């Protein structure tokens, strides 16, 4: 049962938890996203072990531990409380009576202290009454600018939420969250990346929205999608081999380049009518295409072991074909 302590007016003293001013700034920023139903809230103190995390919370890159919460643990231990309340709602009928919406690090720190000689410390919370859709908006306002949250997990959360809360209408979600329609589309395209493509990257965290923007147009074409998936499977095997050898994994930029190359890997010839593949030993290493001023634009991605003489020969052939196409267009 929560312990009521009256209207919250803040704490004195210099000790502050790790969130400190940052959490207060966050609370001010979240105020713009706070729905009317949460305006009537109360401030109480509860046992940290009575609070579960909200099920829709985006996954952090690493779990909360004593090491990465050490400064917060020390600050709360010195002050004997968390100075910035966590946002929590009641969960009748659940295993635990409360659900933490914002303030998971604070909850972890208090619970750690409880299990390590400080059982008297309680978690101070702001108890709010919010629907799942309101919580989704609140949590999104917190996590959208965080670097320690996996973009892929956020994207999957959006994929579920657009159907659950907004009837599958992207524009409704965009309006509710304050995004543009294009921003929502970009996030959803990341969520729709094939499983094989996700596995090609060293970790799911390395697959970002900017990669999905490059791959999505290519994945719409069945032939190119098949080549991307095949290349992704090979990349995943290479990543596993490198991991077993404890060698550096293939970086995201190289994974993206190889998937793009695979999508465009054909014999030297027309691609979309005006581009030509540059290949060495059957592997696409770039594109050549004519511009309207009679020049030729060339894009290459070379590995350290690429045969430069072979590149020169193949590039010359592609440039000649691009020039021929320009003359034909003229």
N, C-alpha and C positions, 0 to 999 in steps of 0.2 A: 504494500500500500504506500502511496506517495505521502511525503511529509510536506504539508503546506507551510509556506514561510512568508506569505503576504506579498504585496506588490513589490516587484523587483526594482531596485533603484541603483544597482551597481555596487561594486565593492571598493573599498579603499585599499591602500598598500601599493607597493611597487611590483610585487611578484605577479607575473602574468603567464598564462599558458602559451604554448608555442603558437597557437592560432592568434591570440592577442588582438592587436589592432587589425590584423588581416581578417580575423573572423568578424570583428565589428564592421569592417568595411563590407565584408560579404553580406552581413545581415542587412546593411543599408541597401546594398544592391538587390538583395532578394525581396526587399519591401515592394519594389515595383512589380514583382511577379506574384505577390501574395494575394490570393483570392479573398473575397469578402467573408467567406465562411470561416476563415482563420483569424479574423480580426479579434474575436473574443477568446483570448488565451489566458492561461494561468501559469504561474511560475512555481514549481515545486521541486523537491529533492527526492530521488528514488534510488534504489539499489541498481547498480550498473548491470548486474546479472539478470535483472528483470526486463532488460531491453534487448530486443533482437534488431538486426539491421533490416531496413526496408528491402523487400525482395527484388525490387527493380533498380537497386543502386548499381551504377556502372562499376565494373571491376577495375581495381587499381592494378598497376603494373606489378606491384609486390605486396604480399600480405602485411598487415600491421604486426610489428614485432617490438620487443623491448628496445632493440637497437635503433630502429627508425622512429621510435616515439620517445626516445630517452629524454630529450629536452622538455617535452610536454609532461612526461611523468614527473620529472624533477620539479617543474613549476607548480603543478597541481599539488604535489606532495608538500611543497613549501607553503603554499597558500591554504592547503587543506580543503580545496574546492576548485572546480573549474570556473573561472571568472566570466566566461561567455557561455550562456546556457545552450545546450543542444536542443534542436527542434525535434519534438517527439509527439506521437499520437497514440491514443489507446487502441488496443486490439482485443476486443472482447471475444472470448472463446478460443483464442490462440494459446499456444504453449506458454508464451510470455506475455504479460499484460501490456507492454509498451513496445513501440516500434520506432527506432531512430531514423529520422529523415535527413537531418543535417547534424553532423557532430560525431562521426564514427570514431575519429581519433581520440576525442575526449572520452567517449564511452570506454574505449579500449584502455586508455591510460588509467581511468578510475578503477576499472575491473582488475587491471594488473596490480595496482596498489592494494586493492582489497585482498588479493591472494598473496601479497608479499608484506604482511605485517601492518597494514593500514586499513582494517575492516571498517573503521568509523567513517571513512570518506564516502560521501554520497555523490551521485551524479545530479547536478543541478540542470533542470530542463525547462524549456518553454513548451507547455502542453497545448497542442493545437488540434482543431477539428477540421480535417481535410479529406476530400475524396481522393481516390487513386489518380484521377486526372489532374487534380490540383497538386498532388505530391509530385507527379511526373514533371509538371512545369516548374515547381520549386527546385527539384533536384537538378533539372536541366540547367536552370539559371546558375547553379553552383558549379557544375562540372563542364560547361561548354568551353571555358577558357583554361582548363587545367591541363598541364603537361603530363601528369602522372596517371591519366586515364586512357585506356586503350580506345582508339578511334573506332576499331572494329566492333567492340562491345557496345559503344554508344550507338553505332549504326544499327546493330541488331535490336537494341532497345527501341529505336525509332521505328524500325520495321514492324515490331509488335504493337507499338503505341498507335501508329497511324490507323490500324484496323480496329484496335480495341477502343480507342477514345474518339476517333475522328471519322469513323465510317469509311476508312480507306481513302479519304480525300486529302491529298497532300496540301492543297491550298488552305484547308481548315487548320491543319497542324501548323503550317507556316505562320498563319495569322495569330494563333494561340501562343506560339513561342517567340514571335517577333523576328522570324527568319523570312528570307525571300523564298519563293517557290524553287528557284534554282539551287539554293543551299540545301533544302530538304531533298531534292532530287539527287544531289551529289552524295549526300549521306546514305540515302537508300541504295544508290548504285554500289556503294562499298559493301553494304550488307548482302548484296546479291552476287558477290564474287564467288565463283565455283570453289568448292572445298579444296580441289587440287591446287588452285592458285594460291589460296591461303597457306597451304602446306609448303609451297615453294619458297616462301620467305623464312628467314632465320627464326623469327618469332611472329606470332599474330600481331604484336604491337608495331612491327615494322611496316605492315601493310596499311597505307594511309589513303585518305580521300584523293590526294593528288595522283596516286597510282591508279585508282579506280577510274579517274577521268581519262587516263590514257588507254586503259584496257577495255572499258565498257563499249566504245564504238567498234572495236575489233571483235569483241565477243558476240556481237549481234549477228555476225555472218557465220553460218554453220561451219564452213571449211576452215576459216581462221580460228574459230572457237576450238575445233578439234586439234589444230596444231598447237594452240596455246596450252590446252589441257595436257597434251602429250609432252610438251616441253616442261610444263610445271611438274609432272610426275618425275621426269628425269632430274629436275632441279632438287626436288624433295629428297630423292635418293642421294644426290651429291651432298646435300646439307647433312643428312644422317651420317654419311661416311666421314665427313669432316668433323662432325661432333664427336664421333667415336674415337677419332684420331686426336681430338683436342686441338684441332687446327682452326684458324679463323673461318667463320662461316661466310657464305657469299653475301655481300652487302645488298641492301634493297635496290640501289640504283642499278647494279649489275643484273639482279633478278628481273627487274622491269625491262631492261634493255634486251635481255635474252628472250623474254616472253614476246616482246614486240617484234623482234627479229623472226621468231618462230611463226608469228601470225603472217608475216610477209614473205616467208621463205618459199619461193618458187624459182624456176629457172629464170634467167634474166629475160624480162619481157614486160609487157604493159601491166600495171597495177592501177585500177581505177582510171585507166585511160591515159595517164600522164606521168607515172612514176616508174622507175626501173630499179630492180633489186641489184645490189652489189654483193656478190657471194665469193667466199673462198673455201674450197673443199666442201662445197655443199652447205655451208653455214652462212646465213645472211648477216652481213656486217654493216649494211647501210642502204640508203636510198639516194638516187639522183633524179632530178626532175628539171625540166626547162622552166625559165621564167619568161615573162612577156617582153623582156628587153633583149632577148637573144642570148642570155647567159644560162648557166646551168647551176642549180643549187644542189649541194651534196651534203649529206648527213651520214657520218660514220661513227660506229662504236667499236673500238679495237681492244682486244685483250693483249696482255703482255707478250704472249707467244705468237701473235699473228704474223704470218709471212708477209713482210712489206712488199717484196717483189711481186707476189701473187696479188696483193691488194692493188698495186699500181696497174697491173695488166687488166684486172677485172674492172677497175674504175675507169680506165680509158675506154673500154667497150661500152660501159653504161653511159658515159658522157657522150660518146658518138651517137648512141641510140637516142639520147635525150635531145641532142642537137637536130637529129633527123626529124624527130617529132615536132620540134619548134618550126623547122622549115616547112613541114607539112601543114602546120596550123596557119602559117603565114599565107 
